[in-house]
Amino acid sequence: MIELSSIQALRQQVTSWKQSGLRVGFVPTMGNLHAGHLSLIELASQQADKVVSSVFVNPLQFGEGEDYERYPRTLEADKAKLSSVSCDALFAPSVTEMYGQGQTQTQVLAAPELSRVWEGASRPGHFDGVTTIVAKLFNLVQPDVAIFGQKDYQQWCVLNQMVADLNWPIELIKAPIKRDLDGLALSSRNQFLNENQRKIAPRLYLELQQIAHAVTSIDEIDFASLEQAAMQNLLGHGFDQVDYIAIVDPASLQKLTQRQDTMTILAVARLGSTRLLDNIELDLS
Protein backbone atom coordinates (compact mmCIF):
# COMPACT_ATOMS: atom_id res chain seq x y z
CA MET A 1 0.00 0.00 0.00
CA ILE A 2 1.28 3.43 -0.99
CA GLU A 3 1.07 6.08 1.75
CA LEU A 4 0.45 9.64 0.56
CA SER A 5 0.10 12.85 2.56
CA SER A 6 0.36 15.56 -0.10
CA ILE A 7 -2.12 16.60 -2.75
CA GLN A 8 0.61 16.64 -5.38
CA ALA A 9 1.69 13.06 -4.66
CA LEU A 10 -1.91 11.86 -4.70
CA ARG A 11 -2.59 13.51 -8.05
CA GLN A 12 0.57 12.08 -9.57
CA GLN A 13 -0.34 8.56 -8.45
CA VAL A 14 -3.93 8.74 -9.68
CA THR A 15 -2.82 10.26 -13.00
CA SER A 16 -0.41 7.36 -13.51
CA TRP A 17 -3.17 4.83 -12.94
CA LYS A 18 -5.61 6.67 -15.19
CA GLN A 19 -3.05 6.89 -17.99
CA SER A 20 -2.74 3.09 -17.77
CA GLY A 21 -6.49 2.79 -18.27
CA LEU A 22 -7.19 1.60 -14.74
CA ARG A 23 -10.52 2.11 -12.97
CA VAL A 24 -10.13 3.89 -9.62
CA GLY A 25 -12.31 3.26 -6.56
CA PHE A 26 -12.46 5.54 -3.53
CA VAL A 27 -13.47 5.11 0.11
CA PRO A 28 -13.26 8.30 2.20
CA THR A 29 -13.07 7.86 5.99
CA MET A 30 -12.28 9.78 9.15
CA GLY A 31 -10.09 6.94 10.38
CA ASN A 32 -10.41 4.90 13.58
CA LEU A 33 -11.22 2.07 11.21
CA HIS A 34 -13.26 -1.02 12.05
CA ALA A 35 -14.62 -4.01 10.12
CA GLY A 36 -17.36 -1.87 8.59
CA HIS A 37 -14.82 0.40 6.93
CA LEU A 38 -12.80 -2.57 5.70
CA SER A 39 -15.90 -4.07 4.10
CA LEU A 40 -16.21 -0.86 2.05
CA ILE A 41 -12.62 -1.28 0.87
CA GLU A 42 -13.30 -4.86 -0.20
CA LEU A 43 -16.43 -3.80 -2.06
CA ALA A 44 -14.46 -1.05 -3.81
CA SER A 45 -11.82 -3.58 -4.87
CA GLN A 46 -14.56 -5.59 -6.59
CA GLN A 47 -15.61 -2.52 -8.56
CA ALA A 48 -12.21 -1.04 -9.49
CA ASP A 49 -8.64 -1.91 -10.44
CA LYS A 50 -7.10 0.38 -7.82
CA VAL A 51 -8.56 1.55 -4.50
CA VAL A 52 -7.75 4.78 -2.68
CA SER A 53 -8.88 5.35 0.89
CA SER A 54 -8.53 8.64 2.73
CA VAL A 55 -8.18 9.22 6.46
CA PHE A 56 -9.02 12.79 7.40
CA VAL A 57 -10.90 14.11 10.43
CA ASN A 58 -12.70 17.01 8.80
CA PRO A 59 -13.14 20.03 11.09
CA LEU A 60 -15.77 21.59 8.83
CA GLN A 61 -18.38 18.97 9.69
CA PHE A 62 -18.09 19.35 13.46
CA GLY A 63 -20.22 22.00 15.12
CA GLU A 64 -19.56 23.97 18.28
CA GLY A 65 -19.41 21.67 21.29
CA GLU A 66 -19.14 18.53 19.16
CA ASP A 67 -16.44 15.91 19.48
CA TYR A 68 -13.81 17.07 16.96
CA GLU A 69 -10.98 17.14 19.51
CA ARG A 70 -12.24 13.94 21.12
CA TYR A 71 -12.59 12.08 17.84
CA PRO A 72 -10.04 9.23 17.98
CA ARG A 73 -6.98 9.51 15.74
CA THR A 74 -5.46 6.05 15.22
CA LEU A 75 -3.49 6.47 12.01
CA GLU A 76 -0.87 3.79 12.65
CA ALA A 77 -3.50 1.20 13.46
CA ASP A 78 -5.52 2.35 10.44
CA LYS A 79 -2.52 1.84 8.18
CA ALA A 80 -2.10 -1.73 9.42
CA LYS A 81 -5.79 -2.51 8.82
CA LEU A 82 -5.78 -1.00 5.33
CA SER A 83 -2.64 -2.94 4.46
CA SER A 84 -4.46 -6.16 5.34
CA VAL A 85 -7.18 -5.57 2.73
CA SER A 86 -7.25 -4.51 -0.91
CA CYS A 87 -6.25 -0.88 -0.43
CA ASP A 88 -3.68 0.34 -2.93
CA ALA A 89 -3.16 3.88 -1.63
CA LEU A 90 -3.85 5.72 1.62
CA PHE A 91 -4.26 9.49 1.47
CA ALA A 92 -3.80 10.96 4.96
CA PRO A 93 -3.35 14.74 4.65
CA SER A 94 -3.03 17.33 7.40
CA VAL A 95 -5.69 19.97 7.96
CA THR A 96 -3.26 22.53 6.54
CA GLU A 97 -2.76 20.45 3.40
CA MET A 98 -6.51 20.33 2.80
CA TYR A 99 -7.53 23.81 3.90
CA GLY A 100 -4.40 25.95 3.94
CA GLN A 101 -3.76 28.24 6.89
CA GLY A 102 -7.43 29.01 7.54
CA GLN A 103 -10.96 27.87 6.77
CA THR A 104 -11.74 27.31 3.12
CA GLN A 105 -13.61 30.32 1.78
CA THR A 106 -15.46 28.41 -0.92
CA GLN A 107 -17.87 25.74 0.27
CA VAL A 108 -20.24 23.32 -1.43
CA LEU A 109 -23.66 23.68 0.18
CA ALA A 110 -25.73 20.55 0.69
CA ALA A 111 -29.22 20.36 -0.83
CA PRO A 112 -31.37 22.20 1.76
CA GLU A 113 -34.39 19.90 1.61
CA LEU A 114 -32.19 16.89 2.39
CA SER A 115 -29.73 18.46 4.80
CA ARG A 116 -31.88 20.53 7.16
CA VAL A 117 -33.96 17.69 8.56
CA TRP A 118 -33.04 14.93 11.03
CA GLU A 119 -29.25 15.13 11.58
CA GLY A 120 -29.12 18.54 9.93
CA ALA A 121 -31.77 19.95 12.26
CA SER A 122 -29.64 19.26 15.33
CA ARG A 123 -26.26 19.86 13.65
CA PRO A 124 -26.56 23.07 11.56
CA GLY A 125 -23.88 23.25 8.86
CA HIS A 126 -22.79 19.64 9.35
CA PHE A 127 -23.73 18.46 5.88
CA ASP A 128 -22.20 21.54 4.25
CA GLY A 129 -18.94 20.43 5.84
CA VAL A 130 -19.46 16.92 4.49
CA THR A 131 -20.26 18.01 0.94
CA THR A 132 -17.32 20.43 0.91
CA ILE A 133 -14.72 17.88 1.96
CA VAL A 134 -16.12 15.12 -0.27
CA ALA A 135 -16.19 17.52 -3.22
CA LYS A 136 -12.54 18.38 -2.57
CA LEU A 137 -11.60 14.71 -2.29
CA PHE A 138 -13.52 13.81 -5.44
CA ASN A 139 -11.64 16.58 -7.25
CA LEU A 140 -8.32 15.16 -6.05
CA VAL A 141 -8.93 11.43 -6.49
CA GLN A 142 -11.10 11.63 -9.63
CA PRO A 143 -12.65 8.25 -8.80
CA ASP A 144 -14.71 6.19 -11.19
CA VAL A 145 -16.61 4.70 -8.25
CA ALA A 146 -16.97 5.73 -4.60
CA ILE A 147 -18.33 3.64 -1.74
CA PHE A 148 -20.29 4.97 1.24
CA GLY A 149 -21.93 3.06 4.07
CA GLN A 150 -25.68 2.84 4.52
CA LYS A 151 -25.39 3.52 8.26
CA ASP A 152 -25.05 7.25 7.53
CA TYR A 153 -28.17 7.15 5.39
CA GLN A 154 -28.88 10.87 5.28
CA GLN A 155 -25.26 11.55 4.33
CA TRP A 156 -25.65 9.08 1.46
CA CYS A 157 -28.74 10.93 0.21
CA VAL A 158 -26.99 14.31 0.40
CA LEU A 159 -23.88 13.09 -1.43
CA ASN A 160 -25.88 11.23 -4.07
CA GLN A 161 -27.77 14.45 -4.78
CA MET A 162 -24.54 16.44 -4.95
CA VAL A 163 -23.04 14.08 -7.53
CA ALA A 164 -26.21 14.25 -9.63
CA ASP A 165 -26.53 18.04 -9.38
CA LEU A 166 -22.88 18.68 -10.26
CA ASN A 167 -22.82 16.09 -13.08
CA TRP A 168 -19.82 14.22 -11.76
CA PRO A 169 -19.10 11.02 -13.74
CA ILE A 170 -18.79 9.03 -10.50
CA GLU A 171 -20.73 5.90 -9.66
CA LEU A 172 -21.82 6.00 -6.02
CA ILE A 173 -22.47 2.70 -4.27
CA LYS A 174 -24.31 2.39 -0.95
CA ALA A 175 -22.84 -0.49 1.02
CA PRO A 176 -24.99 -2.46 3.50
CA ILE A 177 -24.59 -1.82 7.22
CA LYS A 178 -21.99 -4.05 8.85
CA ARG A 179 -23.28 -5.31 12.21
CA ASP A 180 -21.88 -7.05 15.26
CA LEU A 181 -23.24 -10.49 16.13
CA ASP A 182 -25.90 -8.95 18.39
CA GLY A 183 -27.09 -6.59 15.64
CA LEU A 184 -25.43 -3.35 16.73
CA ALA A 185 -24.30 -1.34 13.71
CA LEU A 186 -20.51 -1.01 13.73
CA SER A 187 -19.33 2.52 14.47
CA SER A 188 -16.19 4.22 15.71
CA ARG A 189 -18.31 5.74 18.48
CA ASN A 190 -19.20 2.32 19.92
CA GLN A 191 -15.88 2.29 21.75
CA PHE A 192 -17.17 5.07 24.01
CA LEU A 193 -19.91 2.80 25.39
CA ASN A 194 -19.29 1.34 28.83
CA GLU A 195 -20.05 -2.32 29.54
CA ASN A 196 -23.66 -1.74 30.57
CA GLN A 197 -24.37 0.65 27.68
CA ARG A 198 -22.92 -1.86 25.23
CA LYS A 199 -25.40 -4.47 26.46
CA ILE A 200 -28.29 -2.04 25.96
CA ALA A 201 -27.20 -0.70 22.55
CA PRO A 202 -28.48 -3.59 20.34
CA ARG A 203 -32.02 -2.72 21.44
CA LEU A 204 -31.99 0.09 18.88
CA TYR A 205 -31.81 -2.33 15.96
CA LEU A 206 -34.40 -4.58 17.58
CA GLU A 207 -36.88 -1.70 17.76
CA LEU A 208 -36.27 -0.90 14.10
CA GLN A 209 -36.89 -4.53 13.19
CA GLN A 210 -40.15 -4.51 15.12
CA ILE A 211 -41.30 -1.35 13.33
CA ALA A 212 -40.36 -2.91 9.99
CA HIS A 213 -42.38 -6.03 10.81
CA ALA A 214 -45.43 -3.99 11.82
CA VAL A 215 -45.26 -1.74 8.75
CA THR A 216 -45.02 -4.67 6.38
CA SER A 217 -47.55 -7.00 8.01
CA ILE A 218 -50.33 -4.89 9.54
CA ASP A 219 -52.81 -3.02 7.35
CA GLU A 220 -53.80 0.53 8.31
CA ILE A 221 -51.00 0.80 10.88
CA ASP A 222 -50.49 4.23 12.45
CA PHE A 223 -46.90 5.26 11.75
CA ALA A 224 -46.73 8.00 14.39
CA SER A 225 -47.90 5.62 17.11
CA LEU A 226 -45.30 3.05 16.03
CA GLU A 227 -42.53 5.65 16.20
CA GLN A 228 -43.60 6.94 19.61
CA ALA A 229 -43.93 3.45 21.05
CA ALA A 230 -40.41 2.55 19.86
CA MET A 231 -38.98 5.72 21.41
CA GLN A 232 -40.64 4.95 24.74
CA ASN A 233 -39.41 1.36 24.59
CA LEU A 234 -35.83 2.55 24.15
CA LEU A 235 -36.10 4.94 27.07
CA GLY A 236 -37.61 2.14 29.15
CA HIS A 237 -34.67 -0.12 28.32
CA GLY A 238 -32.08 2.40 29.51
CA PHE A 239 -31.42 4.76 26.62
CA ASP A 240 -30.88 8.30 27.90
CA GLN A 241 -32.43 10.12 24.95
CA VAL A 242 -34.00 9.36 21.59
CA ASP A 243 -33.38 12.13 19.07
CA TYR A 244 -35.77 10.63 16.53
CA ILE A 245 -37.27 7.50 15.07
CA ALA A 246 -39.00 8.17 11.77
CA ILE A 247 -40.41 6.26 8.81
CA VAL A 248 -39.44 8.34 5.78
CA ASP A 249 -39.42 8.39 2.01
CA PRO A 250 -36.01 7.03 0.93
CA ALA A 251 -35.38 9.81 -1.61
CA SER A 252 -36.87 12.95 -0.01
CA LEU A 253 -36.40 11.93 3.66
CA GLN A 254 -39.84 13.36 4.39
CA LYS A 255 -41.94 11.61 7.02
CA LEU A 256 -44.49 9.11 5.79
CA THR A 257 -47.93 8.52 7.23
CA GLN A 258 -48.87 5.54 5.13
CA ARG A 259 -47.24 2.54 3.49
CA GLN A 260 -45.55 2.81 0.10
CA ASP A 261 -43.36 0.48 -1.94
CA THR A 262 -40.05 1.77 -0.55
CA MET A 263 -39.48 3.21 2.91
CA THR A 264 -36.57 3.85 5.26
CA ILE A 265 -36.74 3.82 9.05
CA LEU A 266 -34.22 6.26 10.54
CA ALA A 267 -33.18 6.36 14.18
CA VAL A 268 -30.75 8.17 16.46
CA ALA A 269 -30.62 7.41 20.18
CA ARG A 270 -28.15 8.26 22.93
CA LEU A 271 -26.45 6.25 25.60
CA GLY A 272 -24.63 8.74 27.78
CA SER A 273 -22.88 11.12 25.41
CA THR A 274 -22.70 8.57 22.58
CA ARG A 275 -25.11 9.00 19.67
CA LEU A 276 -26.01 5.76 17.92
CA LEU A 277 -27.29 5.95 14.33
CA ASP A 278 -29.12 3.14 12.60
CA ASN A 279 -31.65 2.54 9.85
CA ILE A 280 -33.52 -0.14 7.93
CA GLU A 281 -34.54 0.03 4.28
CA LEU A 282 -37.81 -1.57 3.23
CA ASP A 283 -38.76 -2.56 -0.30
CA LEU A 284 -42.28 -3.96 -0.66
CA SER A 285 -42.30 -3.87 -4.45
C-alpha positions as CSV (number, residue, x, y, z in Angstrom):
1,M,0.0,0.0,0.0
2,I,1.3,3.4,-1.0
3,E,1.1,6.1,1.7
4,L,0.5,9.6,0.6
5,S,0.1,12.8,2.6
6,S,0.4,15.6,-0.1
7,I,-2.1,16.6,-2.8
8,Q,0.6,16.6,-5.4
9,A,1.7,13.1,-4.7
10,L,-1.9,11.9,-4.7
11,R,-2.6,13.5,-8.0
12,Q,0.6,12.1,-9.6
13,Q,-0.3,8.6,-8.5
14,V,-3.9,8.7,-9.7
15,T,-2.8,10.3,-13.0
16,S,-0.4,7.4,-13.5
17,W,-3.2,4.8,-12.9
18,K,-5.6,6.7,-15.2
19,Q,-3.0,6.9,-18.0
20,S,-2.7,3.1,-17.8
21,G,-6.5,2.8,-18.3
22,L,-7.2,1.6,-14.7
23,R,-10.5,2.1,-13.0
24,V,-10.1,3.9,-9.6
25,G,-12.3,3.3,-6.6
26,F,-12.5,5.5,-3.5
27,V,-13.5,5.1,0.1
28,P,-13.3,8.3,2.2
29,T,-13.1,7.9,6.0
30,M,-12.3,9.8,9.2
31,G,-10.1,6.9,10.4
32,N,-10.4,4.9,13.6
33,L,-11.2,2.1,11.2
34,H,-13.3,-1.0,12.0
35,A,-14.6,-4.0,10.1
36,G,-17.4,-1.9,8.6
37,H,-14.8,0.4,6.9
38,L,-12.8,-2.6,5.7
39,S,-15.9,-4.1,4.1
40,L,-16.2,-0.9,2.1
41,I,-12.6,-1.3,0.9
42,E,-13.3,-4.9,-0.2
43,L,-16.4,-3.8,-2.1
44,A,-14.5,-1.0,-3.8
45,S,-11.8,-3.6,-4.9
46,Q,-14.6,-5.6,-6.6
47,Q,-15.6,-2.5,-8.6
48,A,-12.2,-1.0,-9.5
49,D,-8.6,-1.9,-10.4
50,K,-7.1,0.4,-7.8
51,V,-8.6,1.6,-4.5
52,V,-7.7,4.8,-2.7
53,S,-8.9,5.4,0.9
54,S,-8.5,8.6,2.7
55,V,-8.2,9.2,6.5
56,F,-9.0,12.8,7.4
57,V,-10.9,14.1,10.4
58,N,-12.7,17.0,8.8
59,P,-13.1,20.0,11.1
60,L,-15.8,21.6,8.8
61,Q,-18.4,19.0,9.7
62,F,-18.1,19.4,13.5
63,G,-20.2,22.0,15.1
64,E,-19.6,24.0,18.3
65,G,-19.4,21.7,21.3
66,E,-19.1,18.5,19.2
67,D,-16.4,15.9,19.5
68,Y,-13.8,17.1,17.0
69,E,-11.0,17.1,19.5
70,R,-12.2,13.9,21.1
71,Y,-12.6,12.1,17.8
72,P,-10.0,9.2,18.0
73,R,-7.0,9.5,15.7
74,T,-5.5,6.1,15.2
75,L,-3.5,6.5,12.0
76,E,-0.9,3.8,12.6
77,A,-3.5,1.2,13.5
78,D,-5.5,2.4,10.4
79,K,-2.5,1.8,8.2
80,A,-2.1,-1.7,9.4
81,K,-5.8,-2.5,8.8
82,L,-5.8,-1.0,5.3
83,S,-2.6,-2.9,4.5
84,S,-4.5,-6.2,5.3
85,V,-7.2,-5.6,2.7
86,S,-7.3,-4.5,-0.9
87,C,-6.3,-0.9,-0.4
88,D,-3.7,0.3,-2.9
89,A,-3.2,3.9,-1.6
90,L,-3.9,5.7,1.6
91,F,-4.3,9.5,1.5
92,A,-3.8,11.0,5.0
93,P,-3.4,14.7,4.6
94,S,-3.0,17.3,7.4
95,V,-5.7,20.0,8.0
96,T,-3.3,22.5,6.5
97,E,-2.8,20.4,3.4
98,M,-6.5,20.3,2.8
99,Y,-7.5,23.8,3.9
100,G,-4.4,26.0,3.9
101,Q,-3.8,28.2,6.9
102,G,-7.4,29.0,7.5
103,Q,-11.0,27.9,6.8
104,T,-11.7,27.3,3.1
105,Q,-13.6,30.3,1.8
106,T,-15.5,28.4,-0.9
107,Q,-17.9,25.7,0.3
108,V,-20.2,23.3,-1.4
109,L,-23.7,23.7,0.2
110,A,-25.7,20.6,0.7
111,A,-29.2,20.4,-0.8
112,P,-31.4,22.2,1.8
113,E,-34.4,19.9,1.6
114,L,-32.2,16.9,2.4
115,S,-29.7,18.5,4.8
116,R,-31.9,20.5,7.2
117,V,-34.0,17.7,8.6
118,W,-33.0,14.9,11.0
119,E,-29.2,15.1,11.6
120,G,-29.1,18.5,9.9
121,A,-31.8,19.9,12.3
122,S,-29.6,19.3,15.3
123,R,-26.3,19.9,13.6
124,P,-26.6,23.1,11.6
125,G,-23.9,23.2,8.9
126,H,-22.8,19.6,9.4
127,F,-23.7,18.5,5.9
128,D,-22.2,21.5,4.2
129,G,-18.9,20.4,5.8
130,V,-19.5,16.9,4.5
131,T,-20.3,18.0,0.9
132,T,-17.3,20.4,0.9
133,I,-14.7,17.9,2.0
134,V,-16.1,15.1,-0.3
135,A,-16.2,17.5,-3.2
136,K,-12.5,18.4,-2.6
137,L,-11.6,14.7,-2.3
138,F,-13.5,13.8,-5.4
139,N,-11.6,16.6,-7.2
140,L,-8.3,15.2,-6.1
141,V,-8.9,11.4,-6.5
142,Q,-11.1,11.6,-9.6
143,P,-12.6,8.3,-8.8
144,D,-14.7,6.2,-11.2
145,V,-16.6,4.7,-8.3
146,A,-17.0,5.7,-4.6
147,I,-18.3,3.6,-1.7
148,F,-20.3,5.0,1.2
149,G,-21.9,3.1,4.1
150,Q,-25.7,2.8,4.5
151,K,-25.4,3.5,8.3
152,D,-25.1,7.2,7.5
153,Y,-28.2,7.2,5.4
154,Q,-28.9,10.9,5.3
155,Q,-25.3,11.6,4.3
156,W,-25.6,9.1,1.5
157,C,-28.7,10.9,0.2
158,V,-27.0,14.3,0.4
159,L,-23.9,13.1,-1.4
160,N,-25.9,11.2,-4.1
161,Q,-27.8,14.5,-4.8
162,M,-24.5,16.4,-4.9
163,V,-23.0,14.1,-7.5
164,A,-26.2,14.2,-9.6
165,D,-26.5,18.0,-9.4
166,L,-22.9,18.7,-10.3
167,N,-22.8,16.1,-13.1
168,W,-19.8,14.2,-11.8
169,P,-19.1,11.0,-13.7
170,I,-18.8,9.0,-10.5
171,E,-20.7,5.9,-9.7
172,L,-21.8,6.0,-6.0
173,I,-22.5,2.7,-4.3
174,K,-24.3,2.4,-1.0
175,A,-22.8,-0.5,1.0
176,P,-25.0,-2.5,3.5
177,I,-24.6,-1.8,7.2
178,K,-22.0,-4.1,8.9
179,R,-23.3,-5.3,12.2
180,D,-21.9,-7.0,15.3
181,L,-23.2,-10.5,16.1
182,D,-25.9,-8.9,18.4
183,G,-27.1,-6.6,15.6
184,L,-25.4,-3.4,16.7
185,A,-24.3,-1.3,13.7
186,L,-20.5,-1.0,13.7
187,S,-19.3,2.5,14.5
188,S,-16.2,4.2,15.7
189,R,-18.3,5.7,18.5
190,N,-19.2,2.3,19.9
191,Q,-15.9,2.3,21.7
192,F,-17.2,5.1,24.0
193,L,-19.9,2.8,25.4
194,N,-19.3,1.3,28.8
195,E,-20.0,-2.3,29.5
196,N,-23.7,-1.7,30.6
197,Q,-24.4,0.7,27.7
198,R,-22.9,-1.9,25.2
199,K,-25.4,-4.5,26.5
200,I,-28.3,-2.0,26.0
201,A,-27.2,-0.7,22.6
202,P,-28.5,-3.6,20.3
203,R,-32.0,-2.7,21.4
204,L,-32.0,0.1,18.9
205,Y,-31.8,-2.3,16.0
206,L,-34.4,-4.6,17.6
207,E,-36.9,-1.7,17.8
208,L,-36.3,-0.9,14.1
209,Q,-36.9,-4.5,13.2
210,Q,-40.2,-4.5,15.1
211,I,-41.3,-1.3,13.3
212,A,-40.4,-2.9,10.0
213,H,-42.4,-6.0,10.8
214,A,-45.4,-4.0,11.8
215,V,-45.3,-1.7,8.8
216,T,-45.0,-4.7,6.4
217,S,-47.5,-7.0,8.0
218,I,-50.3,-4.9,9.5
219,D,-52.8,-3.0,7.4
220,E,-53.8,0.5,8.3
221,I,-51.0,0.8,10.9
222,D,-50.5,4.2,12.4
223,F,-46.9,5.3,11.7
224,A,-46.7,8.0,14.4
225,S,-47.9,5.6,17.1
226,L,-45.3,3.1,16.0
227,E,-42.5,5.6,16.2
228,Q,-43.6,6.9,19.6
229,A,-43.9,3.4,21.0
230,A,-40.4,2.6,19.9
231,M,-39.0,5.7,21.4
232,Q,-40.6,4.9,24.7
233,N,-39.4,1.4,24.6
234,L,-35.8,2.5,24.1
235,L,-36.1,4.9,27.1
236,G,-37.6,2.1,29.2
237,H,-34.7,-0.1,28.3
238,G,-32.1,2.4,29.5
239,F,-31.4,4.8,26.6
240,D,-30.9,8.3,27.9
241,Q,-32.4,10.1,24.9
242,V,-34.0,9.4,21.6
243,D,-33.4,12.1,19.1
244,Y,-35.8,10.6,16.5
245,I,-37.3,7.5,15.1
246,A,-39.0,8.2,11.8
247,I,-40.4,6.3,8.8
248,V,-39.4,8.3,5.8
249,D,-39.4,8.4,2.0
250,P,-36.0,7.0,0.9
251,A,-35.4,9.8,-1.6
252,S,-36.9,13.0,0.0
253,L,-36.4,11.9,3.7
254,Q,-39.8,13.4,4.4
255,K,-41.9,11.6,7.0
256,L,-44.5,9.1,5.8
257,T,-47.9,8.5,7.2
258,Q,-48.9,5.5,5.1
259,R,-47.2,2.5,3.5
260,Q,-45.6,2.8,0.1
261,D,-43.4,0.5,-1.9
262,T,-40.1,1.8,-0.6
263,M,-39.5,3.2,2.9
264,T,-36.6,3.9,5.3
265,I,-36.7,3.8,9.0
266,L,-34.2,6.3,10.5
267,A,-33.2,6.4,14.2
268,V,-30.8,8.2,16.5
269,A,-30.6,7.4,20.2
270,R,-28.1,8.3,22.9
271,L,-26.4,6.3,25.6
272,G,-24.6,8.7,27.8
273,S,-22.9,11.1,25.4
274,T,-22.7,8.6,22.6
275,R,-25.1,9.0,19.7
276,L,-26.0,5.8,17.9
277,L,-27.3,6.0,14.3
278,D,-29.1,3.1,12.6
279,N,-31.7,2.5,9.9
280,I,-33.5,-0.1,7.9
281,E,-34.5,0.0,4.3
282,L,-37.8,-1.6,3.2
283,D,-38.8,-2.6,-0.3
284,L,-42.3,-4.0,-0.7
285,S,-42.3,-3.9,-4.4
